Amino acid sequence: MTTIEIKKDKYKKARGNWSRILEIYCSHCGYKLFFYQKDGPGPLKRLYEDRIAGPYNKNKIVCPNCKSLIGSLMIYKKENRRAFLLNTNSIKMKIVNSKKLVNNKKDRQRENC
């Protein structure tokens, strides 16, 4: 599993100080794209570049399996941050169990000892 570090910064605090880790999949073919840290409640409208954990193109997100366009790069003016505006119905997401992440973190600590 990919190492995921939850970011704790002013953006997380502005959104209620809680986060979820999501697995992002292509809705067309079901290919797993990457993990994403979603801060706060509400629908997923855009993907902030600094919250993506995994490989992606710096200008647009395209599924490497079926080549469908997932999202395009934009600057979110309200926060002056780079983000990807998602195309309608382009992704499926699954919430990653936090216990799974904690167990993996403990396993990594044991490996480092």
N, CA, C and O atoms as a GROMACS GRO file, in nm:
protein
  452
    1MET      N    1   0.084  -0.118   0.000
    1MET     CA    2   0.000   0.000   0.000
    1MET      C    3   0.088   0.125   0.000
    1MET      O    4   0.197   0.123   0.059
    2THR      N    5   0.044   0.230  -0.064
    2THR     CA    6   0.117   0.355  -0.071
    2THR      C    7   0.122   0.421   0.066
    2THR      O    8   0.025   0.416   0.141
    3THR      N    9   0.235   0.482   0.100
    3THR     CA   10   0.247   0.556   0.225
    3THR      C   11   0.166   0.684   0.214
    3THR      O   12   0.186   0.763   0.122
    4ILE      N   13   0.075   0.704   0.308
    4ILE     CA   14  -0.010   0.822   0.306
    4ILE      C   15   0.010   0.899   0.436
    4ILE      O   16  -0.016   0.847   0.544
    5GLU      N   17   0.055   1.020   0.423
    5GLU     CA   18   0.070   1.108   0.539
    5GLU      C   19  -0.042   1.212   0.533
    5GLU      O   20  -0.054   1.285   0.435
    6ILE      N   21  -0.124   1.218   0.638
    6ILE     CA   22  -0.231   1.316   0.641
    6ILE      C   23  -0.171   1.453   0.669
    6ILE      O   24  -0.099   1.472   0.767
    7LYS      N   25  -0.202   1.548   0.582
    7LYS     CA   26  -0.149   1.683   0.596
    7LYS      C   27  -0.233   1.760   0.697
    7LYS      O   28  -0.356   1.757   0.693
    8LYS      N   29  -0.165   1.828   0.787
    8LYS     CA   30  -0.233   1.910   0.888
    8LYS      C   31  -0.188   2.053   0.867
    8LYS      O   32  -0.079   2.092   0.912
    9ASP      N   33  -0.270   2.131   0.800
    9ASP     CA   34  -0.233   2.268   0.768
    9ASP      C   35  -0.354   2.360   0.780
    9ASP      O   36  -0.460   2.318   0.827
   10LYS      N   37  -0.339   2.483   0.737
   10LYS     CA   38  -0.447   2.582   0.750
   10LYS      C   39  -0.570   2.544   0.669
   10LYS      O   40  -0.681   2.581   0.707
   11TYR      N   41  -0.554   2.471   0.560
   11TYR     CA   42  -0.668   2.432   0.477
   11TYR      C   43  -0.754   2.328   0.549
   11TYR      O   44  -0.877   2.333   0.543
   12LYS      N   45  -0.689   2.235   0.617
   12LYS     CA   46  -0.762   2.135   0.694
   12LYS      C   47  -0.836   2.202   0.809
   12LYS      O   48  -0.952   2.170   0.836
   13LYS      N   49  -0.770   2.295   0.877
   13LYS     CA   50  -0.832   2.365   0.990
   13LYS      C   51  -0.952   2.449   0.945
   13LYS      O   52  -1.051   2.460   1.017
   14ALA      N   53  -0.942   2.507   0.826
   14ALA     CA   54  -1.052   2.589   0.773
   14ALA      C   55  -1.174   2.505   0.738
   14ALA      O   56  -1.284   2.560   0.726
   15ARG      N   57  -1.158   2.376   0.722
   15ARG     CA   58  -1.268   2.288   0.683
   15ARG      C   59  -1.312   2.197   0.797
   15ARG      O   60  -1.358   2.085   0.773
   16GLY      N   61  -1.300   2.244   0.918
   16GLY     CA   62  -1.350   2.168   1.033
   16GLY      C   63  -1.250   2.078   1.098
   16GLY      O   64  -1.285   2.003   1.190
   17ASN      N   65  -1.124   2.081   1.054
   17ASN     CA   66  -1.014   2.008   1.116
   17ASN      C   67  -1.030   1.856   1.114
   17ASN      O   68  -0.986   1.787   1.206
   18TRP      N   69  -1.094   1.802   1.009
   18TRP     CA   70  -1.100   1.657   0.993
   18TRP      C   71  -1.079   1.621   0.847
   18TRP      O   72  -1.105   1.700   0.757
   19SER      N   73  -1.031   1.499   0.827
   19SER     CA   74  -0.998   1.454   0.692
   19SER      C   75  -1.039   1.309   0.673
   19SER      O   76  -1.058   1.234   0.768
   20ARG      N   77  -1.052   1.272   0.545
   20ARG     CA   78  -1.073   1.134   0.505
   20ARG      C   79  -0.976   1.103   0.393
   20ARG      O   80  -0.941   1.190   0.313
   21ILE      N   81  -0.932   0.980   0.389
   21ILE     CA   82  -0.851   0.936   0.276
   21ILE      C   83  -0.944   0.858   0.183
   21ILE      O   84  -1.015   0.767   0.226
   22LEU      N   85  -0.942   0.897   0.056
   22LEU     CA   86  -1.026   0.833  -0.045
   22LEU      C   87  -0.940   0.762  -0.147
   22LEU      O   88  -0.833   0.811  -0.184
   23GLU      N   89  -0.987   0.646  -0.193
   23GLU     CA   90  -0.927   0.580  -0.309
   23GLU      C   91  -1.007   0.630  -0.429
   23GLU      O   92  -1.129   0.619  -0.431
   24ILE      N   93  -0.938   0.683  -0.528
   24ILE     CA   94  -1.004   0.739  -0.646
   24ILE      C   95  -0.989   0.640  -0.762
   24ILE      O   96  -0.879   0.594  -0.792
   25TYR      N   97  -1.102   0.609  -0.826
   25TYR     CA   98  -1.107   0.516  -0.939
   25TYR      C   99  -1.166   0.585  -1.061
   25TYR      O  100  -1.246   0.678  -1.048
   26CYS      N  101  -1.128   0.541  -1.179
   26CYS     CA  102  -1.190   0.586  -1.303
   26CYS      C  103  -1.330   0.524  -1.309
   26CYS      O  104  -1.345   0.404  -1.291
   27SER      N  105  -1.432   0.606  -1.335
   27SER     CA  106  -1.569   0.553  -1.340
   27SER      C  107  -1.597   0.476  -1.470
   27SER      O  108  -1.692   0.398  -1.477
   28HIS      N  109  -1.515   0.499  -1.571
   28HIS     CA  110  -1.537   0.431  -1.699
   28HIS      C  111  -1.487   0.287  -1.698
   28HIS      O  112  -1.556   0.197  -1.745
   29CYS      N  113  -1.367   0.265  -1.645
   29CYS     CA  114  -1.309   0.130  -1.649
   29CYS      C  115  -1.281   0.071  -1.511
   29CYS      O  116  -1.250  -0.048  -1.501
   30GLY      N  117  -1.290   0.151  -1.404
   30GLY     CA  118  -1.267   0.101  -1.269
   30GLY      C  119  -1.121   0.096  -1.227
   30GLY      O  120  -1.090   0.040  -1.122
   31TYR      N  121  -1.031   0.154  -1.306
   31TYR     CA  122  -0.888   0.154  -1.275
   31TYR      C  123  -0.861   0.242  -1.153
   31TYR      O  124  -0.911   0.354  -1.145
   32LYS      N  125  -0.781   0.191  -1.058
   32LYS     CA  126  -0.746   0.269  -0.938
   32LYS      C  127  -0.642   0.373  -0.977
   32LYS      O  128  -0.534   0.339  -1.025
   33LEU      N  129  -0.675   0.500  -0.956
   33LEU     CA  130  -0.586   0.608  -0.996
   33LEU      C  131  -0.488   0.647  -0.886
   33LEU      O  132  -0.366   0.644  -0.909
   34PHE      N  133  -0.537   0.682  -0.768
   34PHE     CA  134  -0.451   0.726  -0.658
   34PHE      C  135  -0.534   0.743  -0.531
   34PHE      O  136  -0.654   0.720  -0.531
   35PHE      N  137  -0.467   0.783  -0.424
   35PHE     CA  138  -0.533   0.818  -0.298
   35PHE      C  139  -0.544   0.969  -0.292
   35PHE      O  140  -0.463   1.042  -0.350
   36TYR      N  141  -0.648   1.017  -0.220
   36TYR     CA  142  -0.669   1.161  -0.207
   36TYR      C  143  -0.716   1.192  -0.065
   36TYR      O  144  -0.801   1.122  -0.010
   37GLN      N  145  -0.662   1.298  -0.007
   37GLN     CA  146  -0.704   1.344   0.125
   37GLN      C  147  -0.814   1.448   0.108
   37GLN      O  148  -0.788   1.557   0.058
   38LYS      N  149  -0.935   1.415   0.149
   38LYS     CA  150  -1.048   1.507   0.142
   38LYS      C  151  -1.065   1.571   0.278
   38LYS      O  152  -1.083   1.501   0.378
   39ASP      N  153  -1.059   1.703   0.283
   39ASP     CA  154  -1.077   1.777   0.407
   39ASP      C  155  -1.219   1.832   0.413
   39ASP      O  156  -1.266   1.891   0.317
   40GLY      N  157  -1.286   1.812   0.525
   40GLY     CA  158  -1.418   1.869   0.547
   40GLY      C  159  -1.530   1.794   0.477
   40GLY      O  160  -1.506   1.702   0.398
   41PRO      N  161  -1.654   1.835   0.508
   41PRO     CA  162  -1.771   1.770   0.450
   41PRO      C  163  -1.801   1.821   0.309
   41PRO      O  164  -1.736   1.913   0.260
   42GLY      N  165  -1.899   1.760   0.247
   42GLY     CA  166  -1.945   1.808   0.117
   42GLY      C  167  -1.897   1.723   0.003
   42GLY      O  168  -1.814   1.634   0.020
   43PRO      N  169  -1.951   1.752  -0.116
   43PRO     CA  170  -1.914   1.673  -0.235
   43PRO      C  171  -1.771   1.704  -0.281
   43PRO      O  172  -1.715   1.808  -0.248
   44LEU      N  173  -1.716   1.613  -0.357
   44LEU     CA  174  -1.582   1.630  -0.413
   44LEU      C  175  -1.596   1.697  -0.550
   44LEU      O  176  -1.638   1.634  -0.647
   45LYS      N  177  -1.560   1.826  -0.556
   45LYS     CA  178  -1.574   1.904  -0.679
   45LYS      C  179  -1.441   1.919  -0.751
   45LYS      O  180  -1.436   1.926  -0.874
   46ARG      N  181  -1.335   1.926  -0.674
   46ARG     CA  182  -1.201   1.946  -0.730
   46ARG      C  183  -1.101   1.869  -0.645
   46ARG      O  184  -1.126   1.840  -0.528
   47LEU      N  185  -0.988   1.837  -0.706
   47LEU     CA  186  -0.880   1.768  -0.636
   47LEU      C  187  -0.763   1.864  -0.622
   47LEU      O  188  -0.705   1.905  -0.723
   48TYR      N  189  -0.728   1.900  -0.501
   48TYR     CA  190  -0.614   1.987  -0.479
   48TYR      C  191  -0.486   1.907  -0.501
   48TYR      O  192  -0.473   1.794  -0.453
   49GLU      N  193  -0.394   1.967  -0.573
   49GLU     CA  194  -0.272   1.898  -0.613
   49GLU      C  195  -0.192   1.848  -0.492
   49GLU      O  196  -0.135   1.739  -0.497
   50ASP      N  197  -0.186   1.926  -0.385
   50ASP     CA  198  -0.106   1.886  -0.270
   50ASP      C  199  -0.171   1.777  -0.184
   50ASP      O  200  -0.111   1.731  -0.087
   51ARG      N  201  -0.291   1.735  -0.218
   51ARG     CA  202  -0.362   1.630  -0.144
   51ARG      C  203  -0.362   1.496  -0.218
   51ARG      O  204  -0.415   1.398  -0.166
   52ILE      N  205  -0.305   1.491  -0.336
   52ILE     CA  206  -0.301   1.369  -0.415
   52ILE      C  207  -0.178   1.286  -0.377
   52ILE      O  208  -0.067   1.338  -0.374
   53ALA      N  209  -0.200   1.159  -0.348
   53ALA     CA  210  -0.089   1.067  -0.316
   53ALA      C  211  -0.086   0.959  -0.423
   53ALA      O  212  -0.166   0.866  -0.420
   54GLY      N  213   0.005   0.972  -0.515
   54GLY     CA  214   0.017   0.877  -0.623
   54GLY      C  215   0.055   0.947  -0.752
   54GLY      O  216   0.061   1.070  -0.757
   55PRO      N  217   0.080   0.871  -0.856
   55PRO     CA  218   0.123   0.931  -0.984
   55PRO      C  219   0.007   0.999  -1.058
   55PRO      O  220  -0.105   0.948  -1.062
   56TYR      N  221   0.037   1.114  -1.116
   56TYR     CA  222  -0.059   1.186  -1.200
   56TYR      C  223   0.016   1.284  -1.287
   56TYR      O  224   0.131   1.318  -1.258
   57ASN      N  225  -0.047   1.329  -1.394
   57ASN     CA  226   0.010   1.427  -1.485
   57ASN      C  227  -0.006   1.565  -1.422
   57ASN      O  228  -0.107   1.590  -1.357
   58LYS      N  229   0.089   1.654  -1.441
   58LYS     CA  230   0.084   1.786  -1.379
   58LYS      C  231  -0.015   1.882  -1.445
   58LYS      O  232  -0.049   1.984  -1.385
   59ASN      N  233  -0.063   1.852  -1.566
   59ASN     CA  234  -0.154   1.942  -1.636
   59ASN      C  235  -0.298   1.892  -1.643
   59ASN      O  236  -0.391   1.973  -1.648
   60LYS      N  237  -0.316   1.762  -1.642
   60LYS     CA  238  -0.450   1.704  -1.645
   60LYS      C  239  -0.442   1.563  -1.590
   60LYS      O  240  -0.335   1.501  -1.589
   61ILE      N  241  -0.556   1.513  -1.545
   61ILE     CA  242  -0.561   1.376  -1.495
   61ILE      C  243  -0.632   1.293  -1.601
   61ILE      O  244  -0.748   1.318  -1.635
   62VAL      N  245  -0.561   1.193  -1.651
   62VAL     CA  246  -0.614   1.103  -1.753
   62VAL      C  247  -0.596   0.961  -1.702
   62VAL      O  248  -0.492   0.927  -1.646
   63CYS      N  249  -0.697   0.878  -1.720
   63CYS     CA  250  -0.687   0.738  -1.680
   63CYS      C  251  -0.584   0.669  -1.769
   63CYS      O  252  -0.598   0.670  -1.891
   64PRO      N  253  -0.480   0.608  -1.711
   64PRO     CA  254  -0.379   0.541  -1.793
   64PRO      C  255  -0.432   0.414  -1.862
   64PRO      O  256  -0.372   0.366  -1.957
   65ASN      N  257  -0.543   0.362  -1.812
   65ASN     CA  258  -0.599   0.239  -1.870
   65ASN      C  259  -0.688   0.266  -1.992
   65ASN      O  260  -0.667   0.208  -2.098
   66CYS      N  261  -0.789   0.355  -1.976
   66CYS     CA  262  -0.884   0.379  -2.085
   66CYS      C  263  -0.867   0.516  -2.151
   66CYS      O  264  -0.939   0.548  -2.246
   67LYS      N  265  -0.773   0.596  -2.102
   67LYS     CA  266  -0.739   0.728  -2.158
   67LYS      C  267  -0.852   0.831  -2.149
   67LYS      O  268  -0.849   0.930  -2.222
   68SER      N  269  -0.950   0.812  -2.061
   68SER     CA  270  -1.056   0.911  -2.045
   68SER      C  271  -1.006   1.025  -1.956
   68SER      O  272  -0.930   1.004  -1.862
   69LEU      N  273  -1.051   1.146  -1.986
   69LEU     CA  274  -1.011   1.265  -1.911
   69LEU      C  275  -1.088   1.270  -1.780
   69LEU      O  276  -1.211   1.267  -1.779
   70ILE      N  277  -1.015   1.278  -1.670
   70ILE     CA  278  -1.075   1.283  -1.537
   70ILE      C  279  -1.091   1.427  -1.491
   70ILE      O  280  -1.198   1.464  -1.442
   71GLY      N  281  -0.987   1.508  -1.506
   71GLY     CA  282  -0.992   1.647  -1.461
   71GLY      C  283  -0.886   1.732  -1.526
   71GLY      O  284  -0.784   1.682  -1.575
   72SER      N  285  -0.911   1.863  -1.526
   72SER     CA  286  -0.819   1.959  -1.588
   72SER      C  287  -0.765   2.055  -1.482
   72SER      O  288  -0.834   2.091  -1.387
   73LEU      N  289  -0.641   2.096  -1.501
   73LEU     CA  290  -0.575   2.185  -1.406
   73LEU      C  291  -0.638   2.324  -1.407
   73LEU      O  292  -0.674   2.377  -1.512
   74MET      N  293  -0.651   2.380  -1.288
   74MET     CA  294  -0.700   2.516  -1.271
   74MET      C  295  -0.635   2.575  -1.147
   74MET      O  296  -0.574   2.503  -1.068
   75ILE      N  297  -0.646   2.704  -1.131
   75ILE     CA  298  -0.604   2.770  -1.008
   75ILE      C  299  -0.732   2.807  -0.934
   75ILE      O  300  -0.814   2.884  -0.986
   76TYR      N  301  -0.750   2.754  -0.815
   76TYR     CA  302  -0.866   2.787  -0.734
   76TYR      C  303  -0.839   2.924  -0.673
   76TYR      O  304  -0.760   2.936  -0.579
   77LYS      N  305  -0.904   3.025  -0.725
   77LYS     CA  306  -0.872   3.164  -0.692
   77LYS      C  307  -0.898   3.199  -0.546
   77LYS      O  308  -0.826   3.279  -0.487
   78LYS      N  309  -1.000   3.139  -0.488
   78LYS     CA  310  -1.035   3.170  -0.350
   78LYS      C  311  -0.918   3.145  -0.254
   78LYS      O  312  -0.900   3.217  -0.156
   79GLU      N  313  -0.838   3.041  -0.284
   79GLU     CA  314  -0.725   3.006  -0.199
   79GLU      C  315  -0.592   3.015  -0.271
   79GLU      O  316  -0.487   2.990  -0.212
   80ASN      N  317  -0.594   3.051  -0.399
   80ASN     CA  318  -0.474   3.059  -0.483
   80ASN      C  319  -0.395   2.928  -0.478
   80ASN      O  320  -0.275   2.926  -0.452
   81ARG      N  321  -0.467   2.817  -0.504
   81ARG     CA  322  -0.408   2.683  -0.502
   81ARG      C  323  -0.432   2.613  -0.634
   81ARG      O  324  -0.534   2.634  -0.700
   82ARG      N  325  -0.336   2.529  -0.671
   82ARG     CA  326  -0.351   2.446  -0.791
   82ARG      C  327  -0.445   2.331  -0.759
   82ARG      O  328  -0.430   2.262  -0.658
   83ALA      N  329  -0.543   2.312  -0.848
   83ALA     CA  330  -0.641   2.205  -0.829
   83ALA      C  331  -0.684   2.152  -0.965
   83ALA      O  332  -0.664   2.216  -1.068
   84PHE      N  333  -0.741   2.033  -0.962
   84PHE     CA  334  -0.794   1.973  -1.084
   84PHE      C  335  -0.947   1.977  -1.075
   84PHE      O  336  -1.005   1.920  -0.983
   85LEU      N  337  -1.010   2.044  -1.171
   85LEU     CA  338  -1.155   2.048  -1.179
   85LEU      C  339  -1.202   1.916  -1.238
   85LEU      O  340  -1.162   1.880  -1.349
   86LEU      N  341  -1.285   1.844  -1.164
   86LEU     CA  342  -1.328   1.712  -1.207
   86LEU      C  343  -1.437   1.720  -1.313
   86LEU      O  344  -1.528   1.803  -1.305
   87ASN      N  345  -1.427   1.634  -1.412
   87ASN     CA  346  -1.534   1.620  -1.511
   87ASN      C  347  -1.650   1.546  -1.444
   87ASN      O  348  -1.628   1.462  -1.356
   88THR      N  349  -1.771   1.577  -1.486
   88THR     CA  350  -1.890   1.515  -1.428
   88THR      C  351  -1.887   1.364  -1.445
   88THR      O  352  -1.862   1.313  -1.554
   89ASN      N  353  -1.913   1.293  -1.336
   89ASN     CA  354  -1.920   1.146  -1.335
   89ASN      C  355  -1.793   1.079  -1.388
   89ASN      O  356  -1.802   0.973  -1.450
   90SER      N  357  -1.678   1.138  -1.365
   90SER     CA  358  -1.554   1.080  -1.416
   90SER      C  359  -1.484   0.990  -1.315
   90SER      O  360  -1.398   0.910  -1.352
   91ILE      N  361  -1.521   1.001  -1.186
   91ILE     CA  362  -1.456   0.918  -1.084
   91ILE      C  363  -1.556   0.845  -0.998
   91ILE      O  364  -1.673   0.882  -0.988
   92LYS      N  365  -1.506   0.739  -0.936
   92LYS     CA  366  -1.573   0.671  -0.826
   92LYS      C  367  -1.475   0.677  -0.711
   92LYS      O  368  -1.354   0.678  -0.732
   93MET      N  369  -1.526   0.682  -0.591
   93MET     CA  370  -1.436   0.689  -0.476
   93MET      C  371  -1.482   0.595  -0.366
   93MET      O  372  -1.599   0.559  -0.356
   94LYS      N  373  -1.385   0.558  -0.286
   94LYS     CA  374  -1.409   0.466  -0.176
   94LYS      C  375  -1.332   0.520  -0.056
   94LYS      O  376  -1.214   0.551  -0.067
   95ILE      N  377  -1.399   0.530   0.057
   95ILE     CA  378  -1.333   0.578   0.179
   95ILE      C  379  -1.243   0.468   0.232
   95ILE      O  380  -1.285   0.353   0.246
   96VAL      N  381  -1.119   0.503   0.261
   96VAL     CA  382  -1.023   0.407   0.315
   96VAL      C  383  -1.043   0.400   0.466
   96VAL      O  384  -1.049   0.503   0.534
   97ASN      N  385  -1.054   0.281   0.517
   97ASN     CA  386  -1.074   0.259   0.660
   97ASN      C  387  -0.952   0.313   0.736
   97ASN      O  388  -0.839   0.274   0.707
   98SER      N  389  -0.975   0.401   0.832
   98SER     CA  390  -0.865   0.462   0.907
   98SER      C  391  -0.788   0.358   0.988
   98SER      O  392  -0.668   0.374   1.011
   99LYS      N  393  -0.855   0.252   1.031
   99LYS     CA  394  -0.787   0.145   1.105
   99LYS      C  395  -0.684   0.078   1.017
   99LYS      O  396  -0.576   0.040   1.063
  100LYS      N  397  -0.716   0.064   0.890
  100LYS     CA  398  -0.624   0.005   0.794
  100LYS      C  399  -0.498   0.091   0.782
  100LYS      O  400  -0.386   0.038   0.777
  101LEU      N  401  -0.516   0.223   0.779
  101LEU     CA  402  -0.402   0.313   0.770
  101LEU      C  403  -0.317   0.309   0.896
  101LEU      O  404  -0.194   0.309   0.889
  102VAL      N  405  -0.384   0.305   1.013
  102VAL     CA  406  -0.311   0.300   1.140
  102VAL      C  407  -0.230   0.171   1.148
  102VAL      O  408  -0.114   0.173   1.188
  103ASN      N  409  -0.291   0.058   1.109
  103ASN     CA  410  -0.220  -0.070   1.112
  103ASN      C  411  -0.100  -0.067   1.018
  103ASN      O  412   0.007  -0.116   1.054
  104ASN      N  413  -0.116  -0.010   0.900
  104ASN     CA  414  -0.004  -0.001   0.807
  104ASN      C  415   0.106   0.089   0.862
  104ASN      O  416   0.224   0.062   0.840
  105LYS      N  417   0.069   0.195   0.932
  105LYS     CA  418   0.168   0.285   0.991
  105LYS      C  419   0.248   0.210   1.098
  105LYS      O  420   0.370   0.224   1.107
  106LYS      N  421   0.178   0.130   1.182
  106LYS     CA  422   0.246   0.051   1.284
  106LYS      C  423   0.339  -0.051   1.220
  106LYS      O  424   0.451  -0.073   1.267
  107ASP      N  425   0.294  -0.115   1.111
  107ASP     CA  426   0.377  -0.212   1.040
  107ASP      C  427   0.502  -0.147   0.986
  107ASP      O  428   0.610  -0.207   0.992
  108ARG      N  429   0.491  -0.026   0.932
  108ARG     CA  430   0.608   0.045   0.879
  108ARG      C  431   0.705   0.080   0.990
  108ARG      O  432   0.827   0.075   0.970
  109GLN      N  433   0.651   0.116   1.110
  109GLN     CA  434   0.739   0.148   1.221
  109GLN      C  435   0.816   0.024   1.267
  109GLN      O  436   0.933   0.032   1.302
  110ARG      N  437   0.749  -0.091   1.265
  110ARG     CA  438   0.815  -0.216   1.304
  110ARG      C  439   0.925  -0.252   1.205
  110ARG      O  440   1.031  -0.300   1.244
  111GLU      N  441   0.899  -0.227   1.075
  111GLU     CA  442   0.999  -0.258   0.973
  111GLU      C  443   1.123  -0.171   0.988
  111GLU      O  444   1.234  -0.215   0.958
  112ASN      N  445   1.106  -0.048   1.035
  112ASN     CA  446   1.216   0.045   1.050
  112ASN      C  447   1.302   0.016   1.173
  112ASN      O  448   1.415   0.064   1.182
  113CYS      N  449   1.250  -0.063   1.268
  113CYS     CA  450   1.325  -0.094   1.392
  113CYS      C  451   1.434  -0.194   1.368
  113CYS      O  452   1.506  -0.230   1.462
   0.00000   0.00000   0.00000
